[in-house]
Structures are given as C-alpha cells and as structure tokens.
Amino acid sequence: EVQLVESGGGSVQPGGSLTLACAASGFTFSTYAMSWVRQAPGKGLEWVSSINNGGAGIRYADTAKGRFTISRDNAKNTLQLQMNSLKPGDTGVYYCKLLGYWGQGTQVTVSS
C-alpha cells in the first residue's frame, strides 16, 4: 500500500523558511518521479515542483523558482522541499504526490 506522510509545515512570517519532508513507503521509491503540489484556501491544486527518480531532473513552477529547492534521498525513501523567502501567497496545504497518490498534507501559513 502506497503511503506518503508529509511533515514540516508551520506558521512563519513573510521572508521566513520552512523545510517540508515526505516519508514514502509501500512502493519502490527510487524508481518513481515525485512531486510537490499545494492547495491554497478556496483554490484548486497547484503543482509546485517535480524531481525525477534519480534526482537530476528537476522542474519548478514559476512561483517557486529561485525560492524553493526540491530534493530526495532514495536510500531513506524521503522527499524534501526547502522553501525560502516565503510569501503570504505560499499559504496552503502542501502534498507530496506520486502519480495518483498523495498524503494527508502539511499546512503552511505565511502571515505577519
């Protein structure tokens, strides 16, 4: 059974940083690309970033470029998202995603 468990969210002021983590299990993590998506209050899912199975192929949404860094540790079956220079518009629930699966999400709130 695929399980994705996100953690690391919280409340920060604009300009702050957070590192999100996703613990994956139930599948061969090292063979799949992974993504982070988010959902702002009252809005639909928005893709944030993706990383291929080996970690060399990385893409970011324009809203994340230059501020967010996605990474993975295939030995530990974990996915991370380092988020810097956070803005109020980054507020939302963040999910790690594998194909049609995602976890329960972790809340990120950016507010002064």
PATIVEX-608733 format. One record per residue: residue in three letters; residue number from 1; x, y, z of N, C-alpha, C, O in turn; chain. Coordinates in Angstrom, 3 decimals, m for minus. Layout:
("Ala"; NUM; (X; Y; Z); (X; Y; Z); (X; Y; Z); (X; Y; Z); "A")
...
END
This chain:
("Glu"; 1; (0.839; m1.191; 0.000); (0.000; 0.000; 0.000); (0.878; 1.246; 0.000); (1.761; 1.403; 0.843); "A")
("Val"; 2; (0.621; 2.115; m0.948); (1.378; 3.362; m1.020); (1.018; 4.250; 0.175); (m0.156; 4.489; 0.455); "A")
("Gln"; 3; (2.042; 4.728; 0.864); (1.833; 5.693; 1.940); (2.782; 6.860; 1.751); (3.975; 6.677; 1.507); "A")
("Leu"; 4; (2.240; 8.052; 1.868); (3.013; 9.283; 1.779); (2.637; 10.127; 2.992); (1.472; 10.478; 3.178); "A")
("Val"; 5; (3.630; 10.449; 3.811); (3.368; 11.191; 5.041); (4.188; 12.466; 5.032); (5.415; 12.438; 5.133); "A")
("Glu"; 6; (3.482; 13.595; 4.907); (4.152; 14.884; 4.880); (4.321; 15.445; 6.288); (3.525; 15.158; 7.182); "A")
("Ser"; 7; (5.360; 16.242; 6.472); (5.610; 16.900; 7.751); (6.418; 18.162; 7.509); (6.914; 18.395; 6.407); "A")
("Gly"; 8; (6.546; 18.972; 8.548); (7.410; 20.145; 8.470); (6.704; 21.466; 8.261); (7.348; 22.515; 8.264); "A")
("Gly"; 9; (5.395; 21.436; 8.081); (4.682; 22.691; 7.905); (4.638; 23.498; 9.189); (5.069; 23.039; 10.247); "A")
("Gly"; 10; (4.115; 24.693; 9.079); (4.006; 25.546; 10.249); (3.627; 26.950; 9.853); (3.257; 27.217; 8.710); "A")
("Ser"; 11; (3.726; 27.847; 10.822); (3.412; 29.253; 10.598); (4.689; 30.067; 10.642); (5.464; 29.960; 11.592); "A")
("Val"; 12; (4.910; 30.866; 9.638); (6.106; 31.703; 9.573); (5.730; 33.084; 9.082); (4.675; 33.283; 8.480); "A")
("Gln"; 13; (6.606; 34.028; 9.346); (6.416; 35.374; 8.827); (6.928; 35.454; 7.394); (7.760; 34.644; 6.986); "A")
("Pro"; 14; (6.439; 36.417; 6.635); (6.976; 36.617; 5.279); (8.491; 36.748; 5.314); (9.056; 37.421; 6.176); "A")
("Gly"; 15; (9.127; 36.097; 4.368); (10.583; 36.077; 4.332); (11.196; 34.906; 5.057); (12.399; 34.668; 4.950); "A")
("Gly"; 16; (10.390; 34.175; 5.791); (10.893; 33.034; 6.545); (11.103; 31.803; 5.692); (10.886; 31.816; 4.480); "A")
("Ser"; 17; (11.532; 30.736; 6.352); (11.848; 29.488; 5.662); (11.204; 28.307; 6.367); (10.984; 28.325; 7.578); "A")
("Leu"; 18; (10.914; 27.299; 5.594); (10.439; 26.025; 6.115); (11.003; 24.921; 5.243); (11.253; 25.123; 4.055); "A")
("Thr"; 19; (11.203; 23.752; 5.836); (11.589; 22.576; 5.069); (10.528; 21.508; 5.266); (10.296; 21.045; 6.383); "A")
("Leu"; 20; (9.901; 21.131; 4.194); (8.897; 20.076; 4.241); (9.554; 18.739; 3.927); (10.524; 18.673; 3.172); "A")
("Ala"; 21; (9.019; 17.687; 4.510); (9.510; 16.343; 4.246); (8.341; 15.421; 3.941); (7.220; 15.631; 4.406); "A")
("Cys"; 22; (8.625; 14.407; 3.159); (7.626; 13.387; 2.828); (8.282; 12.030; 3.005); (9.280; 11.723; 2.353); "A")
("Ala"; 23; (7.726; 11.228; 3.879); (8.204; 9.856; 4.075); (7.346; 8.927; 3.232); (6.123; 8.895; 3.373); "A")
("Ala"; 24; (7.995; 8.172; 2.355); (7.276; 7.315; 1.411); (7.482; 5.853; 1.752); (8.557; 5.454; 2.199); "A")
("Ser"; 25; (6.452; 5.062; 1.539); (6.563; 3.620; 1.757); (5.526; 2.904; 0.905); (4.583; 3.511; 0.399); "A")
("Gly"; 26; (5.727; 1.595; 0.759); (4.757; 0.791; 0.022); (5.016; 0.682; m1.463); (4.221; 0.082; m2.187); "A")
("Phe"; 27; (6.121; 1.255; m1.935); (6.486; 1.158; m3.343); (7.985; 1.370; m3.446); (8.628; 1.787; m2.482); "A")
("Thr"; 28; (8.540; 1.084; m4.613); (9.978; 1.254; m4.820); (10.260; 2.715; m5.143); (10.210; 3.146; m6.295); "A")
("Phe"; 29; (10.555; 3.455; m4.091); (10.670; 4.914; m4.175); (11.655; 5.357; m5.257); (11.403; 6.320; m5.981); "A")
("Ser"; 30; (12.762; 4.656; m5.355); (13.844; 5.094; m6.238); (13.514; 4.962; m7.721); (14.295; 5.406; m8.563); "A")
("Thr"; 31; (12.388; 4.368; m8.052); (12.055; 4.192; m9.466); (10.993; 5.156; m9.961); (10.595; 5.096; m11.124); "A")
("Tyr"; 32; (10.532; 6.044; m9.094); (9.443; 6.949; m9.469); (9.813; 8.420; m9.313); (10.487; 8.808; m8.359); "A")
("Ala"; 33; (9.363; 9.224; m10.258); (9.410; 10.664; m10.079); (8.408; 11.057; m9.000); (7.397; 10.384; m8.801); "A")
("Met"; 34; (8.697; 12.137; m8.319); (7.841; 12.621; m7.254); (7.586; 14.117; m7.447); (8.351; 14.817; m8.110); "A")
("Ser"; 35; (6.513; 14.573; m6.859); (6.157; 15.985; m6.991); (5.659; 16.548; m5.666); (5.249; 15.814; m4.766); "A")
("Trp"; 36; (5.707; 17.844; m5.578); (5.018; 18.593; m4.524); (3.922; 19.412; m5.204); (4.142; 20.043; m6.237); "A")
("Val"; 37; (2.752; 19.384; m4.602); (1.643; 20.220; m5.051); (1.089; 20.923; m3.821); (1.359; 20.507; m2.694); "A")
("Arg"; 38; (0.328; 21.969; m4.023); (m0.243; 22.682; m2.893); (m1.660; 23.130; m3.220); (m2.068; 23.207; m4.379); "A")
("Gln"; 39; (m2.380; 23.417; m2.167); (m3.740; 23.913; m2.331); (m3.937; 25.104; m1.405); (m3.945; 24.965; m0.182); "A")
("Ala"; 40; (m4.095; 26.262; m2.000); (m4.359; 27.468; m1.221); (m5.821; 27.468; m0.779); (m6.654; 26.810; m1.402); "A")
("Pro"; 41; (m6.137; 28.194; 0.280); (m7.524; 28.229; 0.757); (m8.490; 28.629; m0.345); (m8.318; 29.674; m0.974); "A")
("Gly"; 42; (m9.484; 27.823; m0.578); (m10.514; 28.131; m1.562); (m10.110; 27.955; m3.010); (m10.848; 28.348; m3.914); "A")
("Lys"; 43; (m8.925; 27.359; m3.247); (m8.451; 27.204; m4.616); (m8.153; 25.739; m4.919); (m8.175; 24.894; m4.024); "A")
("Gly"; 44; (m7.880; 25.454; m6.165); (m7.581; 24.091; m6.571); (m6.133; 23.733; m6.339); (m5.347; 24.552; m5.862); "A")
("Leu"; 45; (m5.779; 22.498; m6.680); (m4.406; 22.035; m6.535); (m3.501; 22.754; m7.532); (m3.862; 22.961; m8.691); "A")
("Glu"; 46; (m2.330; 23.123; m7.056); (m1.333; 23.806; m7.881); (m0.035; 23.020; m7.813); (0.471; 22.745; m6.725); "A")
("Trp"; 47; (0.498; 22.661; m8.956); (1.800; 21.985; m8.995); (2.896; 22.962; m8.572); (2.895; 24.124; m8.978); "A")
("Val"; 48; (3.828; 22.476; m7.753); (4.920; 23.310; m7.250); (6.271; 22.894; m7.848); (7.021; 23.729; m8.353); "A")
("Ser"; 49; (6.566; 21.592; m7.782); (7.880; 21.137; m8.226); (7.858; 19.628; m8.429); (7.064; 18.916; m7.813); "A")
("Ser"; 50; (8.746; 19.149; m9.305); (8.893; 17.718; m9.535); (10.358; 17.355; m9.619); (11.201; 18.182; m9.966); "A")
("Ile"; 51; (10.650; 16.109; m9.297); (12.013; 15.591; m9.367); (11.947; 14.177; m9.929); (11.078; 13.395; m9.545); "A")
("Asn"; 52; (12.860; 13.849; m10.835); (12.801; 12.514; m11.422); (13.369; 11.492; m10.443); (13.824; 11.839; m9.353); "A")
("Asn"; 53; (13.333; 10.224; m10.854); (13.678; 9.161; m9.896); (15.115; 9.272; m9.409); (15.399; 8.964; m8.251); "A")
("Gly"; 54; (16.018; 9.705; m10.270); (17.417; 9.793; m9.875); (17.800; 11.096; m9.198); (18.866; 11.194; m8.591); "A")
("Gly"; 55; (16.945; 12.087; m9.298); (17.204; 13.360; m8.639); (17.849; 14.421; m9.521); (18.035; 15.560; m9.092); "A")
("Ala"; 56; (18.192; 14.051; m10.752); (18.880; 15.021; m11.612); (17.910; 15.872; m12.409); (18.237; 16.994; m12.795); "A")
("Gly"; 57; (16.739; 15.355; m12.654); (15.750; 16.104; m13.434); (14.786; 16.804; m12.517); (13.981; 16.156; m11.848); "A")
("Ile"; 58; (14.853; 18.123; m12.472); (14.062; 18.925; m11.535); (13.354; 20.033; m12.294); (13.929; 20.657; m13.186); "A")
("Arg"; 59; (12.111; 20.269; m11.933); (11.344; 21.373; m12.510); (10.610; 22.110; m11.407); (10.236; 21.527; m10.389); "A")
("Tyr"; 60; (10.413; 23.392; m11.625); (9.691; 24.234; m10.663); (8.635; 25.049; m11.384); (8.807; 25.449; m12.535); "A")
("Ala"; 61; (7.540; 25.286; m10.679); (6.590; 26.279; m11.137); (7.254; 27.649; m11.061); (8.162; 27.864; m10.258); "A")
("Asp"; 62; (6.800; 28.564; m11.893); (7.396; 29.901; m11.883); (7.316; 30.537; m10.497); (8.202; 31.299; m10.110); "A")
("Thr"; 63; (6.267; 30.229; m9.759); (6.089; 30.815; m8.430); (7.110; 30.279; m7.420); (7.320; 30.885; m6.369); "A")
("Ala"; 64; (7.737; 29.153; m7.737); (8.688; 28.529; m6.817); (10.148; 28.735; m7.224); (11.045; 28.592; m6.394); "A")
("Lys"; 65; (10.388; 29.064; m8.466); (11.762; 29.189; m8.960); (12.557; 30.220; m8.166); (12.087; 31.326; m7.898); "A")
("Gly"; 66; (13.762; 29.828; m7.803); (14.649; 30.730; m7.082); (14.413; 30.782; m5.586); (15.229; 31.338; m4.850); "A")
("Arg"; 67; (13.303; 30.208; m5.123); (12.996; 30.238; m3.690); (12.889; 28.845; m3.077); (13.234; 28.651; m1.911); "A")
("Phe"; 68; (12.416; 27.882; m3.853); (12.197; 26.520; m3.351); (13.249; 25.586; m3.949); (13.708; 25.781; m5.074); "A")
("Thr"; 69; (13.617; 24.573; m3.174); (14.535; 23.544; m3.648); (13.969; 22.179; m3.304); (13.727; 21.869; m2.137); "A")
("Ile"; 70; (13.759; 21.368; m4.332); (13.267; 20.011; m4.123); (14.463; 19.063; m4.108); (15.435; 19.266; m4.837); "A")
("Ser"; 71; (14.386; 18.042; m3.287); (15.448; 17.042; m3.251); (14.866; 15.722; m2.772); (13.749; 15.671; m2.258); "A")
("Arg"; 72; (15.632; 14.660; m2.947); (15.188; 13.356; m2.500); (16.364; 12.552; m2.002); (17.505; 12.764; m2.413); "A")
("Asp"; 73; (16.067; 11.619; m1.105); (17.074; 10.688; m0.607); (16.521; 9.291; m0.845); (15.692; 8.800; m0.080); "A")
("Asn"; 74; (16.985; 8.664; m1.904); (16.433; 7.361; m2.264); (16.824; 6.268; m1.261); (16.146; 5.245; m1.169); "A")
("Ala"; 75; (17.893; 6.475; m0.524); (18.282; 5.500; 0.496); (17.326; 5.534; 1.693); (17.132; 4.531; 2.380); "A")
("Lys"; 76; (16.736; 6.710; 1.926); (15.845; 6.866; 3.082); (14.377; 6.982; 2.669); (13.508; 7.164; 3.522); "A")
("Asn"; 77; (14.096; 6.879; 1.373); (12.720; 6.992; 0.870); (12.057; 8.285; 1.317); (10.913; 8.287; 1.773); "A")
("Thr"; 78; (12.789; 9.386; 1.181); (12.236; 10.668; 1.601); (12.360; 11.705; 0.493); (13.285; 11.682; m0.319); "A")
("Leu"; 79; (11.407; 12.598; 0.493); (11.355; 13.724; m0.431); (11.321; 14.988; 0.411); (10.659; 15.025; 1.447); "A")
("Gln"; 80; (12.030; 16.028; m0.024); (12.055; 17.274; 0.738); (11.715; 18.462; m0.152); (11.865; 18.415; m1.373); "A")
("Leu"; 81; (11.260; 19.510; 0.483); (11.070; 20.781; m0.201); (11.559; 21.875; 0.736); (10.919; 22.175; 1.744); "A")
("Gln"; 82; (12.685; 22.462; 0.397); (13.217; 23.600; 1.151); (12.584; 24.862; 0.580); (12.693; 25.138; m0.615); "A")
("Met"; 83; (11.925; 25.623; 1.442); (11.231; 26.818; 0.991); (11.809; 28.037; 1.691); (11.774; 28.128; 2.919); "A")
("Asn"; 84; (12.331; 28.959; 0.926); (12.906; 30.193; 1.450); (12.117; 31.391; 0.945); (11.326; 31.286; 0.008); "A")
("Ser"; 85; (12.346; 32.517; 1.576); (11.697; 33.775; 1.164); (10.198; 33.585; 0.987); (9.623; 33.982; m0.026); "A")
("Leu"; 86; (9.588; 32.984; 1.966); (8.168; 32.663; 1.862); (7.312; 33.914; 1.817); (7.618; 34.930; 2.442); "A")
("Lys"; 87; (6.220; 33.809; 1.052); (5.293; 34.920; 0.859); (3.899; 34.492; 1.333); (3.619; 33.297; 1.430); "A")
("Pro"; 88; (3.043; 35.445; 1.623); (1.669; 35.071; 2.013); (0.987; 34.201; 0.962); (0.168; 33.347; 1.302); "A")
("Gly"; 89; (1.314; 34.407; m0.292); (0.732; 33.600; m1.366); (1.170; 32.152; m1.351); (0.604; 31.334; m2.076); "A")
("Asp"; 90; (2.163; 31.812; m0.544); (2.596; 30.421; m0.410); (1.755; 29.656; 0.606); (1.928; 28.449; 0.778); "A")
("Thr"; 91; (0.855; 30.354; 1.270); (m0.005; 29.701; 2.256); (m0.877; 28.632; 1.615); (m1.465; 28.843; 0.554); "A")
("Gly"; 92; (m0.949; 27.493; 2.266); (m1.778; 26.413; 1.765); (m1.377; 25.092; 2.377); (m0.497; 25.020; 3.234); "A")
("Val"; 93; (m2.040; 24.053; 1.920); (m1.683; 22.701; 2.327); (m0.793; 22.117; 1.240); (m1.137; 22.143; 0.059); "A")
("Tyr"; 94; (0.343; 21.596; 1.650); (1.318; 21.048; 0.724); (1.270; 19.518; 0.776); (1.243; 18.913; 1.848); "A")
("Tyr"; 95; (1.261; 18.918; m0.406); (1.175; 17.471; m0.529); (2.339; 16.960; m1.372); (2.713; 17.588; m2.363); "A")
("Cys"; 96; (2.912; 15.823; m0.979); (3.801; 15.144; m1.912); (2.949; 14.175; m2.714); (1.975; 13.615; m2.213); "A")
("Lys"; 97; (3.332; 13.992; m3.956); (2.469; 13.281; m4.884); (3.255; 12.261; m5.694); (4.341; 12.540; m6.202); "A")
("Leu"; 98; (2.676; 11.079; m5.798); (3.192; 10.012; m6.638); (2.042; 9.582; m7.533); (1.072; 8.990; m7.060); "A")
("Leu"; 99; (2.145; 9.873; m8.811); (1.079; 9.500; m9.744); (m0.263; 9.976; m9.164); (m0.455; 11.176; m8.972); "A")
("Gly"; 100; (m1.166; 9.074; m8.890); (m2.465; 9.455; m8.359); (m2.572; 9.402; m6.855); (m3.672; 9.466; m6.306); "A")
("Tyr"; 101; (m1.436; 9.286; m6.177); (m1.435; 9.194; m4.723); (m0.861; 10.461; m4.098); (0.079; 11.055; m4.626); "A")
("Trp"; 102; (m1.430; 10.862; m2.980); (m0.802; 11.889; m2.142); (m1.171; 11.648; m0.687); (m2.077; 10.877; m0.371); "A")
("Gly"; 103; (m0.448; 12.327; 0.185); (m0.658; 12.095; 1.603); (m1.719; 13.007; 2.183); (m2.566; 13.543; 1.469); "A")
("Gln"; 104; (m1.655; 13.171; 3.500); (m2.652; 13.987; 4.186); (m2.334; 15.469; 4.111); (m3.176; 16.317; 4.405); "A")
("Gly"; 105; (m1.111; 15.766; 3.714); (m0.715; 17.154; 3.566); (m0.176; 17.765; 4.848); (m0.402; 17.253; 5.944); "A")
("Thr"; 106; (0.538; 18.867; 4.689); (1.048; 19.625; 5.824); (0.750; 21.101; 5.570); (0.974; 21.613; 4.473); "A")
("Gln"; 107; (0.242; 21.773; 6.601); (m0.213; 23.159; 6.455); (0.963; 24.128; 6.546); (1.790; 24.041; 7.454); "A")
("Val"; 108; (1.019; 25.035; 5.605); (1.990; 26.123; 5.627); (1.210; 27.435; 5.663); (0.363; 27.690; 4.807); "A")
("Thr"; 109; (1.504; 28.253; 6.654); (0.847; 29.549; 6.791); (1.916; 30.630; 6.858); (2.791; 30.604; 7.724); "A")
("Val"; 110; (1.833; 31.572; 5.939); (2.793; 32.681; 5.900); (2.009; 33.961; 6.153); (1.200; 34.389; 5.330); "A")
("Ser"; 111; (2.268; 34.554; 7.297); (1.497; 35.717; 7.702); (2.291; 36.554; 8.687); (3.064; 36.033; 9.491); "A")
("Ser"; 112; (2.086; 37.859; 8.609); (2.736; 38.746; 9.572); (1.809; 39.024; 10.753); (2.181; 39.753; 11.672); "A")
END
